[in-house]
């Protein structure tokens, strides 16, 4: 699974819009849309911010693990 599918699932699971997440990341909604569709690679700093927002690990978002709980 590509990370772009995970960031969409996480956003939808938290009942957030692309516009809300884009505002949180301080980017435009079309830019976030490109990350979520897999058109652009997400920068590391935004990946980390999303992991913190959703209280998960970057490994989970990247599809390296299926465990959404962050490792302490």
Predicted model as a PDB file, atoms N, CA, C, CB and O in Angstrom, pLDDT in the B-factor column:
MODEL        1                                                                  
ATOM      1  N   UNK A   1       0.849  -1.180   0.000  1.00 57.00           N  
ATOM      2  CA  UNK A   1       0.000   0.000   0.000  1.00 57.00           C  
ATOM      3  C   UNK A   1       0.889   1.236   0.000  1.00 57.00           C  
ATOM      4  CB  UNK A   1      -0.963   0.002   1.223  1.00 57.00           C  
ATOM      5  O   UNK A   1       1.828   1.333   0.791  1.00 57.00           O  
ATOM      6  N   UNK A   2       0.596   2.167  -0.876  1.00 80.00           N  
ATOM      7  CA  UNK A   2       1.338   3.419  -0.905  1.00 80.00           C  
ATOM      8  C   UNK A   2       0.932   4.311   0.252  1.00 80.00           C  
ATOM      9  CB  UNK A   2       1.119   4.141  -2.229  1.00 80.00           C  
ATOM     10  O   UNK A   2      -0.191   4.244   0.752  1.00 80.00           O  
ATOM     11  N   UNK A   3       1.870   5.148   0.664  1.00 85.00           N  
ATOM     12  CA  UNK A   3       1.570   6.028   1.792  1.00 85.00           C  
ATOM     13  C   UNK A   3       0.384   6.935   1.486  1.00 85.00           C  
ATOM     14  CB  UNK A   3       2.794   6.871   2.148  1.00 85.00           C  
ATOM     15  O   UNK A   3      -0.354   7.329   2.389  1.00 85.00           O  
ATOM     16  N   UNK A   4       0.206   7.262   0.211  1.00 90.00           N  
ATOM     17  CA  UNK A   4      -0.873   8.180  -0.131  1.00 90.00           C  
ATOM     18  C   UNK A   4      -2.237   7.597   0.218  1.00 90.00           C  
ATOM     19  CB  UNK A   4      -0.818   8.527  -1.611  1.00 90.00           C  
ATOM     20  O   UNK A   4      -3.156   8.341   0.559  1.00 90.00           O  
ATOM     21  N   UNK A   5      -2.379   6.290   0.138  1.00 93.00           N  
ATOM     22  CA  UNK A   5      -3.649   5.676   0.545  1.00 93.00           C  
ATOM     23  C   UNK A   5      -3.828   5.764   2.057  1.00 93.00           C  
ATOM     24  CB  UNK A   5      -3.712   4.203   0.088  1.00 93.00           C  
ATOM     25  O   UNK A   5      -4.934   5.978   2.555  1.00 93.00           O  
ATOM     26  N   UNK A   6      -2.727   5.595   2.775  1.00 94.00           N  
ATOM     27  CA  UNK A   6      -2.802   5.657   4.241  1.00 94.00           C  
ATOM     28  C   UNK A   6      -3.160   7.057   4.712  1.00 94.00           C  
ATOM     29  CB  UNK A   6      -1.470   5.220   4.866  1.00 94.00           C  
ATOM     30  O   UNK A   6      -3.972   7.209   5.625  1.00 94.00           O  
ATOM     31  N   UNK A   7      -2.567   8.091   4.105  1.00 97.00           N  
ATOM     32  CA  UNK A   7      -2.882   9.434   4.601  1.00 97.00           C  
ATOM     33  C   UNK A   7      -4.334   9.789   4.299  1.00 97.00           C  
ATOM     34  CB  UNK A   7      -1.938  10.479   3.974  1.00 97.00           C  
ATOM     35  O   UNK A   7      -4.959  10.541   5.047  1.00 97.00           O  
ATOM     36  N   UNK A   8      -4.865   9.258   3.221  1.00 96.00           N  
ATOM     37  CA  UNK A   8      -6.290   9.491   2.937  1.00 96.00           C  
ATOM     38  C   UNK A   8      -7.160   8.755   3.955  1.00 96.00           C  
ATOM     39  CB  UNK A   8      -6.646   9.032   1.494  1.00 96.00           C  
ATOM     40  O   UNK A   8      -8.106   9.325   4.498  1.00 96.00           O  
ATOM     41  N   UNK A   9      -6.835   7.487   4.210  1.00 96.00           N  
ATOM     42  CA  UNK A   9      -7.617   6.711   5.183  1.00 96.00           C  
ATOM     43  C   UNK A   9      -7.569   7.353   6.562  1.00 96.00           C  
ATOM     44  CB  UNK A   9      -7.100   5.268   5.261  1.00 96.00           C  
ATOM     45  O   UNK A   9      -8.592   7.449   7.240  1.00 96.00           O  
ATOM     46  N   UNK A  10      -6.388   7.792   6.979  1.00 97.00           N  
ATOM     47  CA  UNK A  10      -6.268   8.427   8.290  1.00 97.00           C  
ATOM     48  C   UNK A  10      -7.104   9.701   8.347  1.00 97.00           C  
ATOM     49  CB  UNK A  10      -4.796   8.742   8.604  1.00 97.00           C  
ATOM     50  O   UNK A  10      -7.793   9.950   9.337  1.00 97.00           O  
ATOM     51  N   UNK A  11      -7.045  10.501   7.295  1.00 97.00           N  
ATOM     52  CA  UNK A  11      -7.834  11.741   7.262  1.00 97.00           C  
ATOM     53  C   UNK A  11      -9.323  11.432   7.357  1.00 97.00           C  
ATOM     54  CB  UNK A  11      -7.541  12.541   5.973  1.00 97.00           C  
ATOM     55  O   UNK A  11     -10.051  12.054   8.130  1.00 97.00           O  
ATOM     56  N   UNK A  12      -9.764  10.463   6.561  1.00 97.00           N  
ATOM     57  CA  UNK A  12     -11.187  10.120   6.570  1.00 97.00           C  
ATOM     58  C   UNK A  12     -11.610   9.504   7.897  1.00 97.00           C  
ATOM     59  CB  UNK A  12     -11.505   9.160   5.431  1.00 97.00           C  
ATOM     60  O   UNK A  12     -12.712   9.768   8.377  1.00 97.00           O  
ATOM     61  N   UNK A  13     -10.748   8.687   8.493  1.00 96.00           N  
ATOM     62  CA  UNK A  13     -11.067   8.085   9.797  1.00 96.00           C  
ATOM     63  C   UNK A  13     -11.228   9.141  10.885  1.00 96.00           C  
ATOM     64  CB  UNK A  13      -9.977   7.091  10.202  1.00 96.00           C  
ATOM     65  O   UNK A  13     -11.948   8.929  11.861  1.00 96.00           O  
ATOM     66  N   UNK A  14     -10.561  10.270  10.717  1.00 97.00           N  
ATOM     67  CA  UNK A  14     -10.653  11.357  11.694  1.00 97.00           C  
ATOM     68  C   UNK A  14     -11.667  12.426  11.276  1.00 97.00           C  
ATOM     69  CB  UNK A  14      -9.284  11.995  11.891  1.00 97.00           C  
ATOM     70  O   UNK A  14     -11.729  13.503  11.870  1.00 97.00           O  
ATOM     71  N   UNK A  15     -12.452  12.115  10.256  1.00 97.00           N  
ATOM     72  CA  UNK A  15     -13.499  13.024   9.764  1.00 97.00           C  
ATOM     73  C   UNK A  15     -12.977  14.427   9.470  1.00 97.00           C  
ATOM     74  CB  UNK A  15     -14.623  13.110  10.775  1.00 97.00           C  
ATOM     75  O   UNK A  15     -13.578  15.426   9.864  1.00 97.00           O  
ATOM     76  N   UNK A  16     -11.846  14.480   8.771  1.00 98.00           N  
ATOM     77  CA  UNK A  16     -11.246  15.747   8.397  1.00 98.00           C  
ATOM     78  C   UNK A  16     -11.290  15.915   6.881  1.00 98.00           C  
ATOM     79  CB  UNK A  16      -9.800  15.837   8.914  1.00 98.00           C  
ATOM     80  O   UNK A  16     -11.304  14.937   6.134  1.00 98.00           O  
ATOM     81  N   UNK A  17     -11.309  17.152   6.450  1.00 98.00           N  
ATOM     82  CA  UNK A  17     -11.283  17.438   5.017  1.00 98.00           C  
ATOM     83  C   UNK A  17      -9.840  17.677   4.578  1.00 98.00           C  
ATOM     84  CB  UNK A  17     -12.174  18.668   4.677  1.00 98.00           C  
ATOM     85  O   UNK A  17      -8.950  17.911   5.395  1.00 98.00           O  
ATOM     86  N   UNK A  18      -9.641  17.611   3.269  1.00 98.00           N  
ATOM     87  CA  UNK A  18      -8.318  17.931   2.735  1.00 98.00           C  
ATOM     88  C   UNK A  18      -7.954  19.371   3.091  1.00 98.00           C  
ATOM     89  CB  UNK A  18      -8.278  17.723   1.197  1.00 98.00           C  
ATOM     90  O   UNK A  18      -6.801  19.663   3.407  1.00 98.00           O  
ATOM     91  N   UNK A  19      -8.920  20.252   3.041  1.00 98.00           N  
ATOM     92  CA  UNK A  19      -8.671  21.663   3.361  1.00 98.00           C  
ATOM     93  C   UNK A  19      -8.206  21.820   4.817  1.00 98.00           C  
ATOM     94  CB  UNK A  19      -9.948  22.506   3.116  1.00 98.00           C  
ATOM     95  O   UNK A  19      -7.307  22.612   5.097  1.00 98.00           O  
ATOM     96  N   UNK A  20      -8.814  21.072   5.736  1.00 98.00           N  
ATOM     97  CA  UNK A  20      -8.417  21.155   7.143  1.00 98.00           C  
ATOM     98  C   UNK A  20      -6.988  20.659   7.345  1.00 98.00           C  
ATOM     99  CB  UNK A  20      -9.380  20.345   8.017  1.00 98.00           C  
ATOM    100  O   UNK A  20      -6.209  21.280   8.070  1.00 98.00           O  
ATOM    101  N   UNK A  21      -6.647  19.553   6.713  1.00 98.00           N  
ATOM    102  CA  UNK A  21      -5.286  19.018   6.854  1.00 98.00           C  
ATOM    103  C   UNK A  21      -4.282  19.940   6.184  1.00 98.00           C  
ATOM    104  CB  UNK A  21      -5.189  17.602   6.253  1.00 98.00           C  
ATOM    105  O   UNK A  21      -3.190  20.156   6.709  1.00 98.00           O  
ATOM    106  N   UNK A  22      -4.641  20.481   5.034  1.00 98.00           N  
ATOM    107  CA  UNK A  22      -3.747  21.415   4.351  1.00 98.00           C  
ATOM    108  C   UNK A  22      -3.477  22.632   5.239  1.00 98.00           C  
ATOM    109  CB  UNK A  22      -4.353  21.857   2.995  1.00 98.00           C  
ATOM    110  O   UNK A  22      -2.340  23.093   5.332  1.00 98.00           O  
ATOM    111  N   UNK A  23      -4.509  23.145   5.884  1.00 98.00           N  
ATOM    112  CA  UNK A  23      -4.332  24.289   6.790  1.00 98.00           C  
ATOM    113  C   UNK A  23      -3.426  23.908   7.958  1.00 98.00           C  
ATOM    114  CB  UNK A  23      -5.700  24.786   7.316  1.00 98.00           C  
ATOM    115  O   UNK A  23      -2.565  24.693   8.357  1.00 98.00           O  
ATOM    116  N   UNK A  24      -3.615  22.712   8.507  1.00 98.00           N  
ATOM    117  CA  UNK A  24      -2.764  22.241   9.595  1.00 98.00           C  
ATOM    118  C   UNK A  24      -1.304  22.184   9.154  1.00 98.00           C  
ATOM    119  CB  UNK A  24      -3.228  20.859  10.079  1.00 98.00           C  
ATOM    120  O   UNK A  24      -0.406  22.541   9.917  1.00 98.00           O  
ATOM    121  N   UNK A  25      -1.070  21.735   7.923  1.00 98.00           N  
ATOM    122  CA  UNK A  25       0.288  21.603   7.394  1.00 98.00           C  
ATOM    123  C   UNK A  25       0.831  22.916   6.818  1.00 98.00           C  
ATOM    124  CB  UNK A  25       0.317  20.530   6.326  1.00 98.00           C  
ATOM    125  O   UNK A  25       1.993  22.997   6.417  1.00 98.00           O  
ATOM    126  N   UNK A  26      -0.031  23.944   6.782  1.00 98.00           N  
ATOM    127  CA  UNK A  26       0.335  25.250   6.230  1.00 98.00           C  
ATOM    128  C   UNK A  26       0.707  25.158   4.744  1.00 98.00           C  
ATOM    129  CB  UNK A  26       1.502  25.844   7.023  1.00 98.00           C  
ATOM    130  O   UNK A  26       1.684  25.754   4.289  1.00 98.00           O  
ATOM    131  N   UNK A  27      -0.100  24.397   4.011  1.00 98.00           N  
ATOM    132  CA  UNK A  27       0.046  24.269   2.561  1.00 98.00           C  
ATOM    133  C   UNK A  27      -1.329  24.471   1.940  1.00 98.00           C  
ATOM    134  CB  UNK A  27       0.655  22.871   2.159  1.00 98.00           C  
ATOM    135  O   UNK A  27      -2.325  24.589   2.654  1.00 98.00           O  
ATOM    136  N   UNK A  28      -1.386  24.512   0.622  1.00 98.00           N  
ATOM    137  CA  UNK A  28      -2.672  24.676  -0.054  1.00 98.00           C  
ATOM    138  C   UNK A  28      -3.381  23.334  -0.178  1.00 98.00           C  
ATOM    139  CB  UNK A  28      -2.479  25.308  -1.443  1.00 98.00           C  
ATOM    140  O   UNK A  28      -2.751  22.277  -0.142  1.00 98.00           O  
ATOM    141  N   UNK A  29      -4.702  23.392  -0.325  1.00 98.00           N  
ATOM    142  CA  UNK A  29      -5.472  22.153  -0.498  1.00 98.00           C  
ATOM    143  C   UNK A  29      -5.067  21.417  -1.776  1.00 98.00           C  
ATOM    144  CB  UNK A  29      -6.977  22.462  -0.528  1.00 98.00           C  
ATOM    145  O   UNK A  29      -4.935  20.193  -1.739  1.00 98.00           O  
ATOM    146  N   UNK A  30      -4.863  22.105  -2.911  1.00 98.00           N  
ATOM    147  CA  UNK A  30      -4.424  21.368  -4.111  1.00 98.00           C  
ATOM    148  C   UNK A  30      -3.076  20.666  -3.928  1.00 98.00           C  
ATOM    149  CB  UNK A  30      -4.334  22.319  -5.290  1.00 98.00           C  
ATOM    150  O   UNK A  30      -2.851  19.587  -4.476  1.00 98.00           O  
ATOM    151  N   UNK A  31      -2.183  21.290  -3.154  1.00 97.00           N  
ATOM    152  CA  UNK A  31      -0.890  20.653  -2.896  1.00 97.00           C  
ATOM    153  C   UNK A  31      -1.094  19.378  -2.074  1.00 97.00           C  
ATOM    154  CB  UNK A  31       0.067  21.630  -2.157  1.00 97.00           C  
ATOM    155  O   UNK A  31      -0.500  18.344  -2.378  1.00 97.00           O  
ATOM    156  N   UNK A  32      -1.927  19.446  -1.040  1.00 97.00           N  
ATOM    157  CA  UNK A  32      -2.198  18.255  -0.240  1.00 97.00           C  
ATOM    158  C   UNK A  32      -2.873  17.181  -1.093  1.00 97.00           C  
ATOM    159  CB  UNK A  32      -3.080  18.608   0.976  1.00 97.00           C  
ATOM    160  O   UNK A  32      -2.562  15.997  -0.963  1.00 97.00           O  
ATOM    161  N   UNK A  33      -3.788  17.587  -1.957  1.00 97.00           N  
ATOM    162  CA  UNK A  33      -4.459  16.655  -2.862  1.00 97.00           C  
ATOM    163  C   UNK A  33      -3.433  15.854  -3.658  1.00 97.00           C  
ATOM    164  CB  UNK A  33      -5.406  17.412  -3.816  1.00 97.00           C  
ATOM    165  O   UNK A  33      -3.593  14.646  -3.831  1.00 97.00           O  
ATOM    166  N   UNK A  34      -2.392  16.505  -4.139  1.00 97.00           N  
ATOM    167  CA  UNK A  34      -1.357  15.815  -4.927  1.00 97.00           C  
ATOM    168  C   UNK A  34      -0.630  14.760  -4.096  1.00 97.00           C  
ATOM    169  CB  UNK A  34      -0.343  16.829  -5.479  1.00 97.00           C  
ATOM    170  O   UNK A  34      -0.273  13.703  -4.617  1.00 97.00           O  
ATOM    171  N   UNK A  35      -0.411  15.033  -2.816  1.00 96.00           N  
ATOM    172  CA  UNK A  35       0.214  14.029  -1.941  1.00 96.00           C  
ATOM    173  C   UNK A  35      -0.725  12.842  -1.747  1.00 96.00           C  
ATOM    174  CB  UNK A  35       0.585  14.649  -0.568  1.00 96.00           C  
ATOM    175  O   UNK A  35      -0.310  11.685  -1.814  1.00 96.00           O  
ATOM    176  N   UNK A  36      -1.981  13.149  -1.509  1.00 96.00           N  
ATOM    177  CA  UNK A  36      -2.967  12.106  -1.239  1.00 96.00           C  
ATOM    178  C   UNK A  36      -3.245  11.236  -2.466  1.00 96.00           C  
ATOM    179  CB  UNK A  36      -4.258  12.733  -0.754  1.00 96.00           C  
ATOM    180  O   UNK A  36      -3.610  10.070  -2.320  1.00 96.00           O  
ATOM    181  N   UNK A  37      -3.083  11.772  -3.642  1.00 95.00           N  
ATOM    182  CA  UNK A  37      -3.296  11.021  -4.878  1.00 95.00           C  
ATOM    183  C   UNK A  37      -2.032  10.308  -5.341  1.00 95.00           C  
ATOM    184  CB  UNK A  37      -3.791  11.947  -5.971  1.00 95.00           C  
ATOM    185  O   UNK A  37      -2.082   9.505  -6.273  1.00 95.00           O  
ATOM    186  N   UNK A  38      -0.914  10.590  -4.709  1.00 93.00           N  
ATOM    187  CA  UNK A  38       0.345   9.962  -5.096  1.00 93.00           C  
ATOM    188  C   UNK A  38       1.023  10.646  -6.272  1.00 93.00           C  
ATOM    189  CB  UNK A  38       0.109   8.525  -5.431  1.00 93.00           C  
ATOM    190  O   UNK A  38       1.941  10.089  -6.875  1.00 93.00           O  
ATOM    191  N   UNK A  39       0.571  11.860  -6.603  1.00 95.00           N  
ATOM    192  CA  UNK A  39       1.190  12.597  -7.705  1.00 95.00           C  
ATOM    193  C   UNK A  39       2.527  13.202  -7.302  1.00 95.00           C  
ATOM    194  CB  UNK A  39       0.258  13.691  -8.192  1.00 95.00           C  
ATOM    195  O   UNK A  39       3.407  13.395  -8.142  1.00 95.00           O  
ATOM    196  N   UNK A  40       2.678  13.501  -6.013  1.00 95.00           N  
ATOM    197  CA  UNK A  40       3.903  14.091  -5.490  1.00 95.00           C  
ATOM    198  C   UNK A  40       4.307  13.330  -4.239  1.00 95.00           C  
ATOM    199  CB  UNK A  40       3.719  15.607  -5.187  1.00 95.00           C  
ATOM    200  O   UNK A  40       3.454  12.837  -3.501  1.00 95.00           O  
ATOM    201  N   UNK A  41       5.625  13.235  -4.001  1.00 94.00           N  
ATOM    202  CA  UNK A  41       6.120  12.644  -2.765  1.00 94.00           C  
ATOM    203  C   UNK A  41       5.988  13.665  -1.647  1.00 94.00           C  
ATOM    204  CB  UNK A  41       7.593  12.173  -2.915  1.00 94.00           C  
ATOM    205  O   UNK A  41       6.243  14.854  -1.835  1.00 94.00           O  
ATOM    206  N   UNK A  42       5.586  13.178  -0.483  1.00 95.00           N  
ATOM    207  CA  UNK A  42       5.390  14.077   0.645  1.00 95.00           C  
ATOM    208  C   UNK A  42       6.741  14.346   1.322  1.00 95.00           C  
ATOM    209  CB  UNK A  42       4.370  13.475   1.659  1.00 95.00           C  
ATOM    210  O   UNK A  42       7.507  13.412   1.559  1.00 95.00           O  
ATOM    211  N   UNK A  43       7.035  15.599   1.630  1.00 96.00           N  
ATOM    212  CA  UNK A  43       8.283  15.919   2.314  1.00 96.00           C  
ATOM    213  C   UNK A  43       8.313  15.319   3.721  1.00 96.00           C  
ATOM    214  CB  UNK A  43       8.473  17.436   2.384  1.00 96.00           C  
ATOM    215  O   UNK A  43       7.275  15.111   4.349  1.00 96.00           O  
ATOM    216  N   UNK A  44       9.505  15.054   4.187  1.00 97.00           N  
ATOM    217  CA  UNK A  44       9.684  14.413   5.490  1.00 97.00           C  
ATOM    218  C   UNK A  44       9.051  15.214   6.619  1.00 97.00           C  
ATOM    219  CB  UNK A  44      11.158  14.213   5.771  1.00 97.00           C  
ATOM    220  O   UNK A  44       8.428  14.634   7.508  1.00 97.00           O  
ATOM    221  N   UNK A  45       9.198  16.529   6.603  1.00 97.00           N  
ATOM    222  CA  UNK A  45       8.650  17.325   7.697  1.00 97.00           C  
ATOM    223  C   UNK A  45       7.126  17.239   7.747  1.00 97.00           C  
ATOM    224  CB  UNK A  45       9.084  18.779   7.556  1.00 97.00           C  
ATOM    225  O   UNK A  45       6.541  17.250   8.830  1.00 97.00           O  
ATOM    226  N   UNK A  46       6.481  17.153   6.586  1.00 97.00           N  
ATOM    227  CA  UNK A  46       5.025  17.013   6.568  1.00 97.00           C  
ATOM    228  C   UNK A  46       4.605  15.607   6.988  1.00 97.00           C  
ATOM    229  CB  UNK A  46       4.474  17.333   5.173  1.00 97.00           C  
ATOM    230  O   UNK A  46       3.580  15.433   7.648  1.00 97.00           O  
ATOM    231  N   UNK A  47       5.387  14.617   6.610  1.00 97.00           N  
ATOM    232  CA  UNK A  47       5.125  13.236   7.024  1.00 97.00           C  
ATOM    233  C   UNK A  47       5.165  13.128   8.554  1.00 97.00           C  
ATOM    234  CB  UNK A  47       6.159  12.267   6.384  1.00 97.00           C  
ATOM    235  O   UNK A  47       4.295  12.508   9.165  1.00 97.00           O  
ATOM    236  N   UNK A  48       6.168  13.728   9.147  1.00 97.00           N  
ATOM    237  CA  UNK A  48       6.298  13.702  10.609  1.00 97.00           C  
ATOM    238  C   UNK A  48       5.127  14.439  11.256  1.00 97.00           C  
ATOM    239  CB  UNK A  48       7.643  14.337  11.050  1.00 97.00           C  
ATOM    240  O   UNK A  48       4.575  13.973  12.253  1.00 97.00           O  
ATOM    241  N   UNK A  49       4.750  15.576  10.697  1.00 98.00           N  
ATOM    242  CA  UNK A  49       3.622  16.339  11.247  1.00 98.00           C  
ATOM    243  C   UNK A  49       2.331  15.527  11.190  1.00 98.00           C  
ATOM    244  CB  UNK A  49       3.445  17.662  10.484  1.00 98.00           C  
ATOM    245  O   UNK A  49       1.538  15.556  12.131  1.00 98.00           O  
ATOM    246  N   UNK A  50       2.116  14.803  10.089  1.00 97.00           N  
ATOM    247  CA  UNK A  50       0.912  13.959   9.982  1.00 97.00           C  
ATOM    248  C   UNK A  50       0.943  12.825  11.000  1.00 97.00           C  
ATOM    249  CB  UNK A  50       0.782  13.381   8.560  1.00 97.00           C  
ATOM    250  O   UNK A  50      -0.081  12.509  11.606  1.00 97.00           O  
ATOM    251  N   UNK A  51       2.098  12.216  11.192  1.00 96.00           N  
ATOM    252  CA  UNK A  51       2.216  11.135  12.179  1.00 96.00           C  
ATOM    253  C   UNK A  51       1.887  11.656  13.575  1.00 96.00           C  
ATOM    254  CB  UNK A  51       3.640  10.524  12.157  1.00 96.00           C  
ATOM    255  O   UNK A  51       1.217  10.977  14.352  1.00 96.00           O  
ATOM    256  N   UNK A  52       2.355  12.850  13.888  1.00 96.00           N  
ATOM    257  CA  UNK A  52       2.047  13.439  15.194  1.00 96.00           C  
ATOM    258  C   UNK A  52       0.569  13.781  15.300  1.00 96.00           C  
ATOM    259  CB  UNK A  52       2.895  14.694  15.431  1.00 96.00           C  
ATOM    260  O   UNK A  52      -0.052  13.540  16.336  1.00 96.00           O  
ATOM    261  N   UNK A  53       0.009  14.335  14.250  1.00 97.00           N  
ATOM    262  CA  UNK A  53      -1.418  14.696  14.237  1.00 97.00           C  
ATOM    263  C   UNK A  53      -2.305  13.475  14.493  1.00 97.00           C  
ATOM    264  CB  UNK A  53      -1.794  15.341  12.889  1.00 97.00           C  
ATOM    265  O   UNK A  53      -3.247  13.526  15.283  1.00 97.00           O  
ATOM    266  N   UNK A  54      -1.979  12.381  13.807  1.00 96.00           N  
ATOM    267  CA  UNK A  54      -2.791  11.169  13.908  1.00 96.00           C  
ATOM    268  C   UNK A  54      -2.322  10.221  15.007  1.00 96.00           C  
ATOM    269  CB  UNK A  54      -2.788  10.446  12.591  1.00 96.00           C  
ATOM    270  O   UNK A  54      -2.887   9.141  15.177  1.00 96.00           O  
ATOM    271  N   UNK A  55      -1.300  10.614  15.746  1.00 94.00           N  
ATOM    272  CA  UNK A  55      -0.744   9.811  16.845  1.00 94.00           C  
ATOM    273  C   UNK A  55      -0.407   8.402  16.382  1.00 94.00           C  
ATOM    274  CB  UNK A  55      -1.730   9.751  18.018  1.00 94.00           C  
ATOM    275  O   UNK A  55      -0.821   7.409  16.980  1.00 94.00           O  
ATOM    276  N   UNK A  56       0.359   8.347  15.296  1.00 95.00           N  
ATOM    277  CA  UNK A  56       0.818   7.084  14.752  1.00 95.00           C  
ATOM    278  C   UNK A  56       2.284   7.236  14.384  1.00 95.00           C  
ATOM    279  CB  UNK A  56      -0.033   6.652  13.522  1.00 95.00           C  
ATOM    280  O   UNK A  56       2.889   8.273  14.655  1.00 95.00           O  
ATOM    281  N   UNK A  57       2.854   6.218  13.774  1.00 94.00           N  
ATOM    282  CA  UNK A  57       4.262   6.289  13.386  1.00 94.00           C  
ATOM    283  C   UNK A  57       4.391   6.593  11.898  1.00 94.00           C  
ATOM    284  CB  UNK A  57       4.984   4.975  13.726  1.00 94.00           C  
ATOM    285  O   UNK A  57       3.477   6.339  11.113  1.00 94.00           O  
ATOM    286  N   UNK A  58       5.527   7.132  11.534  1.00 94.00           N  
ATOM    287  CA  UNK A  58       5.791   7.350  10.114  1.00 94.00           C  
ATOM    288  C   UNK A  58       5.887   6.006   9.400  1.00 94.00           C  
ATOM    289  CB  UNK A  58       7.091   8.170   9.913  1.00 94.00           C  
ATOM    290  O   UNK A  58       5.534   5.906   8.225  1.00 94.00           O  
ATOM    291  N   UNK A  59       6.357   4.984  10.088  1.00 93.00           N  
ATOM    292  CA  UNK A  59       6.423   3.642   9.482  1.00 93.00           C  
ATOM    293  C   UNK A  59       5.032   3.164   9.084  1.00 93.00           C  
ATOM    294  CB  UNK A  59       7.072   2.632  10.459  1.00 93.00           C  
ATOM    295  O   UNK A  59       4.864   2.543   8.034  1.00 93.00           O  
ATOM    296  N   UNK A  60       4.038   3.448   9.914  1.00 94.00           N  
ATOM    297  CA  UNK A  60       2.667   3.058   9.580  1.00 94.00           C  
ATOM    298  C   UNK A  60       2.188   3.806   8.343  1.00 94.00           C  
ATOM    299  CB  UNK A  60       1.721   3.328  10.766  1.00 94.00           C  
ATOM    300  O   UNK A  60       1.622   3.202   7.432  1.00 94.00           O  
ATOM    301  N   UNK A  61       2.410   5.108   8.306  1.00 95.00           N  
ATOM    302  CA  UNK A  61       1.977   5.898   7.153  1.00 95.00           C  
ATOM    303  C   UNK A  61       2.674   5.409   5.878  1.00 95.00           C  
ATOM    304  CB  UNK A  61       2.269   7.400   7.384  1.00 95.00           C  
ATOM    305  O   UNK A  61       2.053   5.337   4.818  1.00 95.00           O  
ATOM    306  N   UNK A  62       3.944   5.080   5.983  1.00 94.00           N  
ATOM    307  CA  UNK A  62       4.713   4.638   4.814  1.00 94.00           C  
ATOM    308  C   UNK A  62       4.422   3.192   4.421  1.00 94.00           C  
ATOM    309  CB  UNK A  62       6.191   4.793   5.086  1.00 94.00           C  
ATOM    310  O   UNK A  62       4.890   2.727   3.382  1.00 94.00           O  
ATOM    311  N   UNK A  63       3.658   2.486   5.237  1.00 92.00           N  
ATOM    312  CA  UNK A  63       3.305   1.108   4.904  1.00 92.00           C  
ATOM    313  C   UNK A  63       4.366   0.095   5.293  1.00 92.00           C  
ATOM    314  CB  UNK A  63       3.039   1.000   3.445  1.00 92.00           C  
ATOM    315  O   UNK A  63       4.341  -1.039   4.815  1.00 92.00           O  
ATOM    316  N   UNK A  64       5.308   0.491   6.164  1.00 92.00           N  
ATOM    317  CA  UNK A  64       6.352  -0.435   6.603  1.00 92.00           C  
ATOM    318  C   UNK A  64       5.868  -1.344   7.721  1.00 92.00           C  
ATOM    319  CB  UNK A  64       7.577   0.335   7.063  1.00 92.00           C  
ATOM    320  O   UNK A  64       6.480  -2.373   8.009  1.00 92.00           O  
ATOM    321  N   UNK A  65       4.762  -0.955   8.346  1.00 91.00           N  
ATOM    322  CA  UNK A  65       4.126  -1.776   9.372  1.00 91.00           C  
ATOM    323  C   UNK A  65       2.624  -1.588   9.252  1.00 91.00           C  
ATOM    324  CB  UNK A  65       4.632  -1.402  10.809  1.00 91.00           C  
ATOM    325  O   UNK A  65       2.148  -0.580   8.730  1.00 91.00           O  
ATOM    326  N   UNK A  66       1.900  -2.557   9.736  1.00 90.00           N  
ATOM    327  CA  UNK A  66       0.445  -2.434   9.777  1.00 90.00           C  
ATOM    328  C   UNK A  66      -0.056  -2.104  11.163  1.00 90.00           C  
ATOM    329  CB  UNK A  66      -0.201  -3.705   9.293  1.00 90.00           C  
ATOM    330  O   UNK A  66      -1.263  -2.043  11.395  1.00 90.00           O  
ATOM    331  N   UNK A  67       0.868  -1.892  12.091  1.00 89.00           N  
ATOM    332  CA  UNK A  67       0.529  -1.527  13.462  1.00 89.00           C  
ATOM    333  C   UNK A  67       0.450   0.003  13.560  1.00 89.00           C  
ATOM    334  CB  UNK A  67       1.581  -2.102  14.474  1.00 89.00           C  
ATOM    335  O   UNK A  67       1.471   0.682  13.458  1.00 89.00           O  
ATOM    336  N   UNK A  68      -0.751   0.541  13.754  1.00 88.00           N  
ATOM    337  CA  UNK A  68      -0.885   2.002  13.803  1.00 88.00           C  
ATOM    338  C   UNK A  68      -0.357   2.638  15.097  1.00 88.00           C  
ATOM    339  CB  UNK A  68      -2.329   2.371  13.630  1.00 88.00           C  
ATOM    340  O   UNK A  68      -0.216   3.858  15.172  1.00 88.00           O  
ATOM    341  N   UNK A  69      -0.070   1.829  16.099  1.00 86.00           N  
ATOM    342  CA  UNK A  69       0.415   2.375  17.373  1.00 86.00           C  
ATOM    343  C   UNK A  69       1.884   2.738  17.249  1.00 86.00           C  
ATOM    344  CB  UNK A  69       0.206   1.364  18.528  1.00 86.00           C  
ATOM    345  O   UNK A  69       2.684   1.930  16.778  1.00 86.00           O  
ATOM    346  N   UNK A  70       2.251   3.954  17.668  1.00 76.00           N  
ATOM    347  CA  UNK A  70       3.671   4.309  17.610  1.00 76.00           C  
ATOM    348  C   UNK A  70       4.463   3.550  18.663  1.00 76.00           C  
ATOM    349  CB  UNK A  70       3.856   5.819  17.800  1.00 76.00           C  
ATOM    350  O   UNK A  70       3.968   3.272  19.755  1.00 76.00           O  
ATOM    351  N   UNK A  71       5.678   3.228  18.323  1.00 70.00           N  
ATOM    352  CA  UNK A  71       6.568   2.540  19.264  1.00 70.00           C  
ATOM    353  C   UNK A  71       7.215   3.589  20.152  1.00 70.00           C  
ATOM    354  CB  UNK A  71       7.655   1.689  18.514  1.00 70.00           C  
ATOM    355  O   UNK A  71       7.831   4.530  19.652  1.00 70.00           O  
ATOM    356  N   UNK A  72       7.080   3.436  21.489  1.00 66.00           N  
ATOM    357  CA  UNK A  72       7.638   4.464  22.401  1.00 66.00           C  
ATOM    358  C   UNK A  72       9.147   4.510  22.363  1.00 66.00           C  
ATOM    359  CB  UNK A  72       7.186   4.209  23.829  1.00 66.00           C  
ATOM    360  O   UNK A  72       9.758   5.313  23.067  1.00 66.00           O  
TER     361      UNK A  72                                                      
ENDMDL                                                                          
END                                                                             
